[in-house]
Amino acid sequence: MKNETLSFKQGVILIVLFISGTSTIITPGIAAKQDAWLALLLAMIFTLPMILIFERLLYLFPGKDLFDIVQIVLGKFFGKFMIILFIHFSLEMGAGVLGNFVYFMNSVSLQSTPLIITTIFVAILCVEGVSFGINILGRCGEVGILLLIIPLFLLNYTFI
């Protein structure tokens, strides 16, 4: 496996894209009504300390990934246990995000397509994206953030 790195800027962009994309599908700030943008902004702000912690850990343990760091800090037995929990959590969250996205796609534009077909194709697309590497995802995120910001700017500009 190649040793790939992601810049801090790319990491923040990917998290912003994930939170904004998820919020359009799941609408976490529905109780906030017109202040939903504030809930989204707070979610992004509260995520930043976690990013800084991960960045600091990677600085303290150069050349190690998260799994290696957990085993070094917690020991072999507890480290493997935490890694198993982390993998389980990641798979469960990934399946939840995939399910939400597929349900959204089927309800908006693919009503007559069976759910399993949409799920398979989206899962294949995700696997292909990951197989290209984190660098490519980071670069795509840098372009994708423009696709998010420019329409928002234009919408805001037209209503002024």
trRosetta pair geometry for C-beta under 8 A, 3 or more apart (Angstrom, degrees):
i j d omega theta_ij theta_ji phi_ij phi_ji
2 133 6.8 -19 65 -115 128 130
3 63 7.7 -29 -140 -137 142 68
4 133 5.2 171 -87 -172 166 111
4 134 4.9 151 116 46 130 101
4 135 5.2 -117 -160 -30 120 98
5 134 7.7 -114 125 91 7 125
5 135 7.6 47 62 -79 45 93
6 10 5.0 -124 -175 88 87 122
6 11 5.2 106 127 -61 119 90
6 14 7.7 -31 -173 -1 142 141
6 134 5.1 -81 -60 147 111 120
6 135 7.1 -153 -89 -86 68 49
6 137 8.0 -32 -106 77 124 98
6 138 4.9 178 -136 -73 93 139
7 10 4.6 94 56 8 82 102
7 11 7.0 -144 95 -6 43 87
7 138 6.8 120 30 -175 80 145
8 11 5.6 -55 -151 36 32 114
8 12 6.4 30 154 -17 66 105
8 51 7.5 106 -152 159 83 117
8 55 6.2 28 -102 -106 105 141
9 12 5.9 -55 -149 37 30 108
9 13 6.3 31 153 -19 64 108
9 142 7.8 44 127 -94 106 104
10 13 5.5 -53 -145 37 32 113
10 14 6.3 33 156 -20 66 104
10 138 3.3 19 -174 -157 141 111
10 139 7.5 -25 -122 -52 128 39
10 141 5.9 111 -159 69 76 129
10 142 6.5 -53 -108 -51 83 99
11 14 5.9 -54 -147 35 29 109
11 15 6.5 25 155 -14 63 106
11 51 5.9 145 131 -147 124 119
11 55 7.8 -178 60 -70 163 106
11 138 7.5 -25 -52 -114 49 109
12 15 5.8 -58 -149 39 32 109
12 16 6.2 33 153 -20 67 107
12 48 7.6 23 -117 -108 104 84
12 51 6.5 68 -82 -163 76 168
13 16 5.7 -54 -146 37 31 111
13 17 6.3 30 156 -17 65 106
13 138 7.4 99 64 -155 118 67
13 141 4.4 128 116 144 112 114
13 142 6.0 36 141 -81 172 54
13 144 7.7 128 160 68 110 94
13 145 4.9 -81 -153 -50 108 138
14 17 5.8 -54 -146 38 30 111
14 18 6.3 32 154 -21 64 106
14 137 6.7 45 -105 142 132 103
14 138 6.6 -66 -47 -105 121 61
14 141 4.5 -65 -76 -110 73 157
15 18 5.6 -52 -145 36 33 112
15 19 6.2 27 158 -15 66 106
15 44 7.3 131 125 -133 103 78
15 47 5.6 179 170 139 138 145
15 51 6.7 -98 -21 -72 159 129
16 19 6.0 -56 -143 39 28 105
16 20 6.1 19 161 -11 65 112
16 44 6.0 37 -106 -125 78 124
16 145 6.7 48 87 -113 125 111
16 148 7.9 178 130 85 105 161
17 20 6.1 -59 -139 44 26 104
17 21 5.9 25 162 -17 64 113
17 141 5.7 -137 -1 -140 147 93
17 144 5.5 41 -115 116 145 126
17 145 6.2 -102 -65 -79 105 76
17 148 6.7 -157 -109 -31 80 150
18 21 6.0 -60 -143 40 24 108
18 22 6.1 20 160 -16 63 111
19 22 5.9 -57 -142 40 27 108
19 23 6.1 26 158 -21 63 110
19 40 6.6 136 144 -158 109 83
19 43 5.4 169 -156 116 134 122
19 44 5.7 -176 75 -77 163 82
19 47 7.0 -133 -59 -19 140 156
20 23 5.8 -53 -142 36 29 111
20 24 6.8 31 157 -21 61 102
20 40 6.8 64 -99 -166 68 129
20 148 6.1 77 108 -151 156 144
21 24 6.1 -56 -155 29 32 108
21 25 6.9 16 154 -7 64 108
22 25 6.0 -66 -153 42 35 103
22 26 5.6 -7 168 14 76 117
22 28 7.7 29 125 -24 97 115
22 97 7.0 -63 -102 -126 110 100
22 100 7.6 49 -139 104 80 149
23 26 6.6 -65 -118 56 27 85
23 27 6.6 72 -178 -99 60 31
23 28 5.7 -71 -119 18 82 97
23 29 7.0 17 -154 6 114 99
23 36 7.8 147 178 165 121 107
23 40 5.2 31 -117 -104 172 111
23 43 7.6 169 -69 45 126 156
24 27 7.4 16 -156 -66 16 70
25 100 5.5 107 134 151 134 109
25 101 6.5 -60 -117 -92 166 56
25 104 4.7 -69 -137 -73 109 152
26 100 6.1 -20 -69 -161 98 145
27 30 4.7 65 137 -60 110 100
27 36 7.4 -38 -159 -146 81 142
28 39 6.2 -154 103 139 96 132
28 40 7.7 132 60 -79 108 71
28 43 7.3 78 80 -62 150 148
29 32 4.0 -40 -177 33 94 125
29 35 7.2 -125 178 101 126 63
29 36 3.3 142 104 -137 129 77
29 37 7.7 -151 89 -16 168 23
29 38 7.5 142 -139 62 147 65
29 39 3.4 166 -95 50 120 146
29 40 6.3 -80 -19 -36 139 78
30 33 7.7 37 173 -68 39 46
30 36 7.1 32 -74 -101 27 123
32 35 4.3 -102 170 80 103 85
32 36 4.7 145 82 -79 113 55
32 38 6.6 -148 -179 58 145 98
32 39 4.9 -164 -12 -30 161 126
33 36 6.8 -142 92 -37 13 92
35 38 4.5 -26 178 24 88 123
35 39 6.8 97 125 -21 79 88
36 39 5.4 -48 -155 32 45 113
36 40 6.5 45 148 -17 69 102
37 40 5.6 -53 -151 38 36 113
37 41 6.2 38 150 -20 67 106
38 41 5.5 -51 -144 38 34 113
38 42 6.3 35 154 -19 65 105
39 42 5.8 -53 -146 37 30 111
39 43 6.5 35 152 -23 63 103
40 43 5.7 -51 -150 31 32 113
40 44 6.7 29 153 -15 63 103
41 44 5.8 -55 -152 36 33 109
41 45 6.3 31 151 -18 67 107
42 45 5.5 -54 -143 38 34 111
42 46 6.1 29 159 -16 68 108
43 46 6.0 -57 -142 41 27 106
43 47 6.5 31 155 -25 61 108
44 47 5.7 -57 -151 31 31 114
44 48 7.2 47 151 -37 61 95
45 48 5.9 -39 -162 7 37 118
46 49 7.1 -40 -170 20 43 103
47 50 5.7 -59 -166 38 52 114
47 51 6.4 52 142 -22 77 104
48 51 5.5 -54 -149 34 38 113
48 52 6.3 36 155 -19 69 104
49 52 5.5 -55 -146 38 36 112
49 53 6.3 40 153 -23 67 102
50 53 5.6 -49 -147 33 33 113
50 54 6.5 32 154 -16 64 104
51 54 5.8 -55 -151 38 32 110
51 55 6.2 32 151 -20 66 107
52 55 5.5 -52 -144 37 33 113
52 56 6.3 34 155 -20 65 105
53 56 5.8 -55 -148 36 30 110
53 57 6.4 31 153 -19 64 105
54 57 5.7 -52 -147 35 32 112
54 58 6.4 29 155 -16 64 106
54 66 7.6 -30 -139 -93 100 112
55 58 5.9 -57 -151 39 30 109
55 59 6.5 32 150 -21 64 106
56 59 5.5 -54 -149 35 34 114
56 60 6.3 30 154 -17 67 106
57 60 5.8 -56 -144 39 31 108
57 61 6.2 -13 168 22 68 107
57 66 7.6 57 116 -111 139 71
57 69 5.6 66 171 -166 116 161
58 61 6.6 -71 -131 62 26 78
58 62 7.4 66 166 -99 60 46
58 64 7.6 -159 -129 70 58 76
58 69 8.0 -84 -81 -58 51 148
59 62 7.2 1 -160 -69 28 81
61 64 4.1 -46 145 43 112 131
61 68 7.1 180 156 105 137 105
61 69 4.9 165 52 -99 164 101
61 72 6.8 159 -118 49 140 156
64 68 3.9 -129 -162 91 100 130
64 69 5.2 124 126 -56 127 80
64 72 7.1 -27 -153 -10 161 140
65 68 5.3 97 51 11 64 102
65 69 7.2 -125 103 -6 33 93
66 69 5.6 -56 -147 37 32 113
66 70 6.4 34 156 -21 67 104
66 86 7.8 -150 130 162 125 162
67 70 5.9 -51 -147 33 31 110
67 71 6.6 26 155 -14 63 106
67 83 5.3 58 -134 -120 92 125
68 71 5.9 -60 -151 39 31 108
68 72 6.3 31 153 -20 67 107
69 72 5.7 -54 -146 36 31 111
69 73 6.1 20 160 -11 67 111
70 73 6.1 -62 -142 43 27 104
70 74 5.7 -13 174 17 67 118
70 79 4.9 141 128 -148 81 87
70 82 5.3 -142 -178 92 132 126
70 83 5.8 156 89 -65 145 88
70 86 7.5 -132 -67 -13 167 149
71 74 6.7 -67 -120 56 21 85
71 75 7.2 -64 -169 111 54 15
71 76 6.2 32 -160 -105 98 45
71 79 3.5 112 -106 159 52 155
71 80 7.0 46 -101 -51 100 63
71 83 7.3 -1 -56 -41 91 129
72 79 7.5 100 8 -105 30 148
73 79 7.3 131 60 -95 66 107
74 78 4.2 -115 160 100 110 106
74 79 4.2 155 75 -71 103 74
74 82 5.9 80 47 5 170 141
75 78 5.2 61 61 35 98 97
75 79 5.6 -165 78 -17 39 102
76 79 5.8 -59 -133 39 14 115
76 80 6.4 12 165 -17 56 107
77 80 6.2 -59 -153 33 23 104
77 81 6.6 21 151 -16 61 109
78 81 5.4 -53 -147 38 37 116
78 82 6.2 36 155 -18 68 105
79 82 5.9 -56 -147 38 29 108
79 83 6.3 31 153 -21 64 107
80 83 5.5 -52 -146 36 33 115
80 84 6.4 37 154 -21 65 102
81 84 5.8 -52 -152 33 30 111
81 85 6.6 29 150 -15 63 105
82 85 5.5 -52 -148 39 35 113
82 86 6.1 38 152 -22 67 105
83 86 5.5 -52 -145 36 31 113
83 87 6.3 32 155 -18 65 104
84 87 5.8 -53 -146 37 30 110
84 88 6.3 31 154 -19 63 107
85 88 5.7 -55 -147 38 30 112
85 89 6.2 31 155 -19 65 107
86 89 5.7 -54 -146 38 29 111
86 90 6.2 30 155 -19 64 108
87 90 5.7 -54 -145 37 30 111
87 91 6.3 28 157 -16 65 107
88 91 6.0 -57 -147 38 28 108
88 92 6.2 25 156 -17 64 110
89 92 5.8 -59 -146 39 28 109
89 93 6.2 23 158 -14 65 109
90 93 5.9 -57 -143 41 28 107
90 94 6.0 29 156 -20 64 110
91 94 5.6 -54 -143 39 29 113
91 95 6.3 30 157 -19 64 105
92 95 5.8 -53 -147 36 29 110
92 96 6.5 31 152 -20 62 106
93 96 5.5 -53 -149 36 34 114
93 97 6.3 32 154 -17 67 104
94 97 5.8 -53 -145 38 31 108
94 98 6.1 32 155 -18 65 108
95 98 5.6 -53 -143 40 31 113
95 99 6.1 34 155 -21 64 107
96 99 5.7 -54 -146 37 29 112
96 100 6.3 28 156 -17 64 106
97 100 5.8 -53 -146 37 31 110
97 101 6.2 28 156 -17 64 108
98 101 5.9 -59 -147 39 28 109
98 102 6.2 24 157 -16 65 110
98 119 6.8 77 155 -144 109 86
98 122 6.3 153 -153 113 90 122
98 123 6.3 40 -149 -81 141 84
98 126 7.1 -68 -98 -26 112 158
99 102 5.9 -58 -142 39 28 107
99 103 6.2 27 159 -18 65 107
99 119 7.7 6 -98 -112 56 114
100 103 5.9 -55 -146 38 28 109
100 104 6.3 30 154 -20 63 108
101 104 5.6 -55 -150 36 31 114
101 105 6.4 30 153 -18 65 105
101 122 6.4 170 107 -170 120 155
102 105 5.7 -51 -145 36 33 111
102 106 6.2 29 156 -16 66 107
102 115 6.4 89 147 -162 120 82
102 118 4.9 137 -152 117 98 113
102 119 4.9 13 -118 -83 160 73
102 122 5.7 -144 -81 23 95 153
103 106 5.9 -57 -145 40 30 108
103 107 6.1 21 159 -14 65 111
103 115 7.7 9 -88 -131 62 115
104 107 6.1 -63 -144 40 26 103
104 108 6.0 11 163 -9 65 116
105 108 6.2 -66 -140 43 25 101
105 109 6.3 -51 -170 47 63 93
105 110 5.5 14 144 21 87 118
105 118 5.7 177 93 -168 128 137
105 122 7.4 180 7 -65 157 136
106 110 5.0 -64 -112 79 49 93
106 111 6.6 102 175 -99 66 34
106 113 6.5 -127 -117 69 87 94
106 115 5.9 -20 -77 -100 159 76
106 118 5.7 -145 -65 12 98 167
107 111 7.2 53 -131 -92 26 79
110 113 4.0 -32 171 26 107 126
110 118 5.8 137 103 -85 154 131
113 117 5.5 -111 175 74 97 124
113 118 5.5 100 120 -49 125 104
114 117 4.8 91 68 1 88 104
114 118 7.4 -166 93 -2 48 85
115 118 5.9 -59 -153 40 35 108
115 119 6.1 35 153 -21 69 110
116 119 5.5 -55 -145 38 32 114
116 120 6.3 35 157 -23 66 104
117 120 5.9 -53 -148 33 28 110
117 121 6.6 19 158 -11 63 108
118 121 6.1 -62 -148 41 29 105
118 122 6.2 23 159 -14 67 111
119 122 6.0 -60 -143 41 27 105
119 123 6.0 27 158 -19 65 111
120 123 5.8 -59 -146 38 26 111
120 124 6.3 27 155 -19 64 106
121 124 5.7 -50 -145 35 32 112
121 125 6.4 36 153 -20 63 104
122 125 5.5 -52 -150 36 34 115
122 126 6.4 37 151 -20 65 103
123 126 5.6 -51 -149 35 34 113
123 127 6.4 34 153 -18 66 104
124 127 5.7 -53 -146 37 32 111
124 128 6.3 34 154 -19 65 106
125 128 5.8 -54 -148 37 30 112
125 129 6.4 32 153 -20 63 106
126 129 5.7 -54 -149 35 31 112
126 130 6.4 26 156 -14 65 106
127 130 5.9 -57 -147 40 31 108
127 131 6.2 33 154 -23 65 108
128 131 5.6 -54 -144 34 30 112
128 132 6.9 36 155 -26 62 99
129 132 6.0 -51 -159 23 32 112
129 136 7.6 -152 -163 103 64 114
129 137 6.2 82 167 -88 99 100
129 140 7.9 -78 -147 34 109 162
130 133 8.0 76 174 -57 37 15
130 137 7.6 15 -98 -55 46 134
132 136 4.1 -53 131 51 117 156
132 137 7.2 139 81 -40 105 77
133 136 5.2 96 67 8 81 99
133 137 7.2 -146 104 -2 45 89
134 137 5.4 -54 -148 40 40 114
134 138 6.1 44 152 -23 69 104
135 138 5.7 -55 -151 35 30 113
135 139 6.5 26 153 -15 64 105
136 139 5.7 -54 -147 38 33 109
136 140 6.2 34 154 -18 66 106
137 140 5.7 -54 -145 39 31 111
137 141 6.3 38 151 -25 63 105
138 141 5.4 -52 -151 31 31 116
138 142 6.8 35 151 -22 62 98
139 142 5.6 -46 -153 27 37 113
139 143 7.0 29 150 -9 64 100
140 143 5.8 -57 -155 41 38 106
140 144 5.8 40 148 -24 70 112
141 144 5.2 -54 -135 41 33 114
141 145 6.3 41 161 -29 66 98
142 145 6.2 -42 -147 23 26 110
142 146 7.6 29 149 -16 53 100
143 146 5.9 -55 -167 29 40 113
143 147 6.9 37 142 -17 68 104
144 147 5.3 -53 -153 35 43 114
144 148 6.6 39 149 -17 68 103
145 148 5.5 -55 -153 37 39 112
145 149 5.9 27 154 -14 72 111
146 149 5.9 -57 -131 43 32 102
146 150 5.6 30 172 -21 70 112
147 150 6.7 -36 -117 33 21 107
147 151 7.3 16 175 -5 49 108
148 151 7.2 -75 -164 39 21 98
148 152 6.6 12 154 -11 61 118
149 152 5.7 -66 -151 42 32 111
149 153 6.0 33 156 -22 70 108
150 153 5.7 -54 -145 36 30 112
150 154 6.3 27 157 -17 64 107
151 154 5.6 -55 -143 40 33 110
151 155 6.1 35 157 -20 67 105
152 155 5.8 -53 -145 37 30 110
152 156 6.3 28 156 -16 63 108
153 156 5.8 -59 -147 40 28 110
153 157 6.1 29 154 -21 65 110
154 157 5.5 -53 -141 37 31 113
154 158 6.3 29 159 -20 65 105
155 158 6.0 -55 -146 34 29 108
155 159 6.7 14 159 -9 62 110
156 159 6.3 -68 -151 41 29 102
156 160 6.8 38 153 -37 64 103
157 160 6.0 -48 -153 13 33 115
